[in-house]
Amino acid sequence: MDVMSCFCGNHAIVRTSWTDTNPGRRFWSCPQIGTNCGFFLWLDPPMCVRSRSIDPWIAKIKKCTSTVFELNGDCKP
């Protein structure tokens, strides 16, 4: 993966969007949250309509599974 620099001059980091319109889509952004840098660049191409409809369910299942493990005191998968 390439190294990107944000407008602040820092090494940009890869984050993952979990919005309804771009679930699971990765993007580059400034590592410092709350700054006025504003650097943003999509890493992944846009998802097809079918993928956008499936990914939110995967995120919900993952969240529920993590909650169950926490409540049971089990090791996380």
CORWO-V405357 format. One record per pair of residues at least 4 apart in sequence whose C-alpha atoms are under 6 Angstrom apart, sorted by the first residue. I is the first residue (numbers start at 1). J is the second residue. D is the distance in Angstrom with one decimal. If there is no record, write none. Layout:
i-><I,I>
j-><J,J>
d-><D,D>
//
This chain:
i-><4,4,5,5,5,5,6,6,6,6,7,12,12,12,12,13,13,13,14,14,15,15,16,16,16,17,17,17,18,18,19,23,25,26,26,27,27,27,28,28,29,29,30,69,69,69>
j-><11,12,9,10,11,12,10,12,30,39,37,28,29,30,31,28,29,31,27,28,26,27,24,25,26,23,24,25,23,24,23,55,44,43,44,41,42,43,40,41,39,40,39,73,74,76>
d-><5.8,5.3,5.6,5.5,4.5,5.0,5.6,5.3,5.5,5.5,5.8,5.9,5.3,4.9,5.8,5.5,5.6,5.7,5.5,4.6,5.6,5.5,5.7,5.6,4.3,5.6,5.5,5.3,4.2,5.6,5.2,5.9,5.9,5.5,5.6,5.6,4.2,4.7,5.6,5.1,5.4,4.8,5.7,5.9,5.1,6.0>
//
